[in-house]
Amino acid sequence: MNTMIAHESNKYLPHIPVLLHEVVESLQINVGKDYLDCTFGAGGYSSAILAKGGAVTALDQDQYVERFALTLSEKYGERCSFVHSNFSEGYTKL
């Protein structure tokens, strides 16, 4: 799965998630189960989780990547949400 990742120069750089198949396989994704992607980037892992029926809350501190989350939200609706935050700050779903 090739995705494009935004760079602060506002150009897009190609991005290929590392070990995507292995990560998705090890997560044993279940339909409707919630997953937290703490380093969203261009959304490669989140996209794979959503495609398998999971729900994703994605975190990223990079202001340029929210557009990728919006694209996934348009496709998967409420199963995809994005929080502009650094993973080190943690996340509590209310």
Backbone as a chain_set.jsonl record, in Angstrom:
{"seq": "MNTMIAHESNKYLPHIPVLLHEVVESLQINVGKDYLDCTFGAGGYSSAILAKGGAVTALDQDQYVERFALTLSEKYGERCSFVHSNFSEGYTKL", "coords": {"N": [[0.845, -1.165, 0.0], [0.901, 1.956, -1.073], [1.171, 5.19, 0.139], [0.851, 8.734, 0.375], [2.833, 11.046, 2.072], [2.648, 14.054, 3.862], [4.939, 16.73, 3.864], [6.723, 19.219, 5.677], [7.475, 21.149, 3.865], [5.358, 21.304, 2.294], [5.179, 19.618, 0.189], [4.522, 16.426, -1.263], [5.603, 13.295, -0.223], [6.481, 9.985, -1.147], [5.302, 7.192, 0.75], [5.696, 4.129, 2.32], [4.206, 1.892, 4.408], [5.994, 0.152, 6.889], [6.353, -3.318, 7.312], [3.581, -3.829, 7.064], [1.738, -5.956, 6.476], [2.481, -7.853, 8.43], [1.98, -6.46, 10.806], [-0.808, -5.966, 10.651], [-1.716, -8.609, 10.578], [-0.834, -9.543, 13.105], [-2.394, -8.007, 14.799], [-4.869, -9.141, 14.633], [-7.442, -8.228, 13.639], [-10.726, -7.325, 14.473], [-14.083, -6.964, 13.421], [-15.625, -3.932, 14.154], [-14.139, -3.566, 16.486], [-12.133, -1.363, 18.501], [-9.259, 0.527, 17.645], [-6.128, 2.112, 18.279], [-4.127, 4.344, 16.665], [-1.167, 5.599, 17.132], [0.782, 7.011, 15.803], [-0.032, 8.31, 13.244], [0.691, 9.418, 10.638], [0.661, 9.061, 7.19], [-1.477, 7.439, 7.214], [-1.392, 4.7, 6.57], [-1.388, 2.264, 8.139], [-3.737, 2.662, 9.609], [-5.61, 2.773, 7.532], [-5.512, 0.128, 6.602], [-6.481, -1.236, 8.853], [-9.073, -0.187, 9.032], [-10.099, -1.101, 6.601], [-10.377, -3.764, 7.161], [-12.486, -3.748, 8.853], [-12.229, -2.72, 11.398], [-12.331, -0.047, 13.887], [-10.839, 3.151, 14.08], [-8.983, 5.381, 16.067], [-6.949, 7.96, 15.452], [-3.803, 9.41, 16.158], [-1.656, 12.199, 15.743], [1.021, 14.48, 15.692], [1.755, 16.067, 13.611], [0.814, 18.706, 11.679], [0.157, 18.589, 9.022], [-0.923, 16.143, 8.28], [-3.589, 15.699, 8.808], [-5.315, 15.924, 6.66], [-5.163, 13.456, 5.395], [-6.442, 11.838, 7.215], [-8.985, 12.923, 7.04], [-9.726, 12.094, 4.497], [-9.898, 9.329, 4.929], [-11.963, 9.356, 6.813], [-14.082, 10.252, 5.264], [-14.459, 8.025, 3.682], [-14.849, 5.892, 5.515], [-16.48, 6.839, 7.501], [-17.773, 7.296, 10.779], [-16.138, 5.404, 11.902], [-13.561, 6.203, 11.776], [-11.514, 8.444, 13.363], [-9.697, 11.457, 14.102], [-7.129, 12.861, 16.077], [-5.394, 15.688, 16.77], [-2.468, 15.467, 18.144], [0.383, 14.686, 20.187], [1.696, 11.458, 20.591], [2.917, 11.001, 23.032], [1.531, 12.478, 24.829], [-0.619, 11.052, 25.471], [-3.962, 9.596, 25.39], [-7.38, 9.799, 26.081], [-10.374, 8.354, 25.636], [-13.461, 9.759, 25.806]], "CA": [[0.0, 0.0, 0.0], [1.62, 3.215, -1.156], [0.436, 6.389, 0.506], [1.685, 9.925, 0.28], [2.918, 11.722, 3.358], [2.927, 15.474, 3.719], [6.181, 17.208, 4.442], [6.546, 20.62, 6.046], [7.671, 22.002, 2.689], [4.066, 21.197, 1.63], [5.27, 18.685, -0.926], [4.158, 15.091, -0.837], [6.659, 12.308, -0.382], [5.907, 8.635, -1.078], [5.483, 6.508, 2.031], [5.249, 2.745, 2.347], [4.254, 1.41, 5.785], [6.916, -0.974, 7.11], [5.761, -4.517, 7.912], [2.127, -3.656, 7.126], [1.07, -7.262, 6.543], [2.787, -8.467, 9.727], [1.28, -5.717, 11.859], [-2.238, -6.246, 10.532], [-1.915, -10.009, 10.969], [-0.651, -9.712, 14.548], [-3.489, -7.338, 15.502], [-6.068, -9.978, 14.543], [-8.492, -7.213, 13.619], [-12.115, -7.763, 14.564], [-15.066, -5.973, 12.993], [-16.194, -3.13, 15.23], [-13.215, -3.367, 17.599], [-11.446, -0.072, 18.456], [-7.798, 0.51, 17.568], [-5.508, 3.425, 18.439], [-2.917, 4.527, 15.856], [-0.523, 6.722, 17.824], [1.66, 7.738, 14.875], [-0.863, 8.172, 12.06], [1.425, 9.693, 9.397], [-0.217, 9.134, 6.017], [-2.631, 6.592, 7.463], [-1.264, 3.363, 5.989], [-1.857, 1.234, 9.068], [-5.15, 2.946, 9.896], [-6.37, 2.379, 6.35], [-5.591, -1.338, 6.59], [-7.36, -1.628, 9.959], [-10.426, 0.181, 8.631], [-10.501, -1.985, 5.504], [-10.725, -5.06, 7.761], [-13.686, -3.588, 9.665], [-11.962, -2.111, 12.696], [-12.529, 1.392, 14.062], [-9.537, 3.726, 14.419], [-8.724, 6.739, 16.52], [-5.575, 8.212, 15.028], [-3.123, 10.558, 16.746], [-0.414, 12.643, 15.119], [1.314, 15.876, 15.999], [2.05, 16.756, 12.355], [-0.362, 19.45, 11.231], [-0.102, 18.346, 7.609], [-1.48, 14.823, 7.994], [-5.028, 15.616, 9.064], [-6.014, 15.748, 5.372], [-5.244, 12.022, 5.125], [-7.493, 11.326, 8.103], [-10.27, 13.36, 6.489], [-10.019, 11.203, 3.373], [-10.366, 8.062, 5.496], [-13.257, 9.605, 7.453], [-15.083, 10.312, 4.201], [-14.686, 6.664, 3.196], [-15.257, 4.954, 6.571], [-17.4, 7.494, 8.426], [-17.459, 7.434, 12.204], [-15.137, 4.422, 12.342], [-12.243, 6.841, 11.724], [-11.435, 9.786, 13.953], [-8.33, 11.967, 14.176], [-6.841, 13.799, 17.163], [-4.106, 16.354, 16.583], [-1.817, 15.318, 19.437], [1.586, 13.866, 20.242], [1.389, 10.208, 21.301], [3.454, 11.056, 24.391], [0.55, 13.158, 25.686], [-1.66, 10.085, 25.8], [-5.303, 9.849, 24.856], [-8.454, 9.177, 26.833], [-11.634, 8.474, 24.916], [-14.543, 10.057, 26.749]], "C": [[0.897, 1.236, 0.0], [0.706, 4.332, -0.717], [1.386, 7.551, 0.336], [1.682, 10.596, 1.64], [3.321, 13.169, 3.138], [4.233, 15.812, 4.422], [6.008, 18.689, 4.723], [6.787, 21.578, 4.888], [6.404, 22.028, 1.837], [4.137, 20.396, 0.338], [4.909, 17.312, -0.387], [5.265, 14.115, -1.182], [6.032, 10.92, -0.323], [6.236, 7.978, 0.263], [4.917, 5.103, 1.918], [5.347, 2.264, 3.787], [5.141, 0.16, 5.898], [6.171, -2.106, 7.799], [4.241, -4.44, 8.042], [1.41, -4.995, 7.3], [1.269, -7.893, 7.923], [2.05, -7.775, 10.869], [-0.209, -6.025, 11.836], [-2.544, -7.673, 10.971], [-1.82, -10.182, 12.486], [-1.759, -9.035, 15.36], [-4.759, -8.185, 15.538], [-7.326, -9.101, 14.61], [-9.88, -7.835, 13.589], [-13.029, -6.623, 14.145], [-15.636, -5.262, 14.213], [-15.28, -2.888, 16.418], [-12.467, -2.043, 17.406], [-9.935, -0.251, 18.489], [-7.292, 1.942, 17.658], [-4.209, 3.451, 17.65], [-2.23, 5.785, 16.378], [0.447, 7.516, 16.957], [1.049, 7.609, 13.484], [-0.109, 8.382, 10.745], [0.486, 9.859, 8.234], [-1.369, 8.147, 6.113], [-2.565, 5.186, 6.901], [-1.788, 2.262, 6.883], [-3.341, 1.429, 9.377], [-6.031, 2.502, 8.748], [-6.559, 0.861, 6.297], [-6.526, -1.851, 7.685], [-8.82, -1.357, 9.593], [-10.955, -0.745, 7.537], [-10.923, -3.365, 6.015], [-11.908, -4.949, 8.716], [-13.478, -3.014, 11.04], [-12.312, -0.633, 12.71], [-11.218, 1.971, 14.578], [-9.673, 5.135, 14.96], [-7.249, 6.959, 16.257], [-5.036, 9.478, 15.676], [-1.912, 10.911, 15.893], [-0.219, 14.11, 15.449], [1.547, 16.712, 14.744], [0.786, 17.415, 11.818], [-0.739, 19.151, 9.781], [-0.817, 17.026, 7.321], [-2.984, 14.71, 8.219], [-5.814, 15.422, 7.762], [-6.142, 14.271, 5.006], [-6.335, 11.381, 5.981], [-8.868, 11.734, 7.582], [-10.685, 12.481, 5.312], [-10.546, 9.864, 3.881], [-11.733, 8.221, 6.16], [-14.378, 9.674, 6.418], [-15.443, 8.904, 3.715], [-15.31, 5.76, 4.262], [-16.163, 5.575, 7.636], [-16.879, 7.557, 9.848], [-16.461, 6.413, 12.715], [-13.734, 5.004, 12.331], [-12.313, 8.227, 12.338], [-9.971, 10.159, 14.134], [-8.221, 12.963, 15.317], [-5.456, 14.371, 16.912], [-3.406, 16.394, 17.936], [-0.545, 14.492, 19.283], [1.263, 12.62, 21.065], [1.881, 10.233, 22.739], [2.499, 11.746, 25.365], [-0.564, 12.213, 26.113], [-2.997, 10.473, 25.21], [-6.297, 9.101, 25.709], [-9.732, 9.421, 26.072], [-12.739, 8.662, 25.928], [-15.802, 9.302, 26.419]], "O": [[1.575, 1.512, 0.99], [-0.437, 4.406, -1.169], [2.591, 7.363, 0.171], [0.639, 10.699, 2.284], [4.21, 13.473, 2.341], [4.57, 15.231, 5.454], [5.212, 19.348, 4.056], [6.334, 22.722, 4.939], [6.362, 22.682, 0.795], [3.247, 20.493, -0.507], [4.986, 17.072, 0.818], [5.793, 14.116, -2.294], [5.128, 10.697, 0.483], [7.309, 8.186, 0.828], [3.786, 4.916, 1.47], [6.442, 2.225, 4.347], [5.036, -0.765, 5.092], [5.439, -1.877, 8.762], [3.676, -4.929, 9.02], [0.566, -5.137, 8.184], [0.32, -8.409, 8.512], [1.555, -8.43, 11.786], [-0.806, -6.313, 12.874], [-3.532, -7.909, 11.666], [-2.633, -10.887, 13.082], [-2.033, -9.444, 16.489], [-5.627, -7.968, 16.384], [-8.149, -9.227, 15.517], [-10.169, -8.736, 12.801], [-12.782, -5.462, 14.473], [-16.071, -5.896, 15.174], [-15.61, -2.078, 17.283], [-12.196, -1.646, 16.272], [-9.401, -1.06, 19.248], [-7.94, 2.871, 17.176], [-3.293, 2.676, 17.927], [-2.666, 6.901, 16.097], [0.885, 8.595, 17.356], [1.567, 6.874, 12.643], [-0.266, 7.583, 9.822], [-0.402, 10.71, 8.274], [-2.161, 8.034, 5.177], [-3.602, 4.536, 6.768], [-2.555, 1.411, 6.433], [-4.106, 0.465, 9.403], [-7.091, 1.916, 8.969], [-7.646, 0.376, 5.982], [-7.279, -2.799, 7.463], [-9.691, -2.197, 9.819], [-12.125, -1.125, 7.551], [-11.726, -4.05, 5.382], [-12.3, -5.943, 9.327], [-14.44, -2.832, 11.786], [-12.56, -0.037, 11.661], [-10.555, 1.36, 15.415], [-10.379, 5.971, 14.397], [-6.4, 6.233, 16.775], [-5.725, 10.496, 15.736], [-1.225, 10.027, 15.383], [-1.175, 14.885, 15.481], [1.535, 17.941, 14.812], [-0.201, 16.734, 11.537], [-1.862, 19.44, 9.368], [-1.275, 16.822, 6.197], [-3.585, 13.703, 7.846], [-6.881, 14.809, 7.779], [-7.121, 13.873, 4.375], [-7.057, 10.495, 5.524], [-9.818, 10.957, 7.678], [-11.864, 12.164, 5.154], [-11.513, 9.323, 3.344], [-12.569, 7.322, 6.08], [-15.49, 9.21, 6.668], [-16.595, 8.633, 3.379], [-16.193, 4.958, 3.959], [-16.566, 4.891, 8.576], [-15.705, 7.835, 10.088], [-15.981, 6.531, 13.843], [-12.803, 4.369, 12.827], [-13.078, 9.079, 11.888], [-9.112, 9.292, 14.298], [-9.1, 13.803, 15.509], [-4.47, 13.638, 16.849], [-3.707, 17.245, 18.774], [-0.421, 13.695, 18.353], [0.63, 12.716, 22.116], [1.313, 9.548, 23.59], [2.642, 11.614, 26.58], [-1.354, 12.529, 27.002], [-3.146, 11.537, 24.61], [-6.103, 7.929, 26.031], [-10.136, 10.568, 25.88], [-12.935, 7.824, 26.808], [-16.806, 9.441, 27.118]]}, "num_chains": 1, "name": "protein.A"}
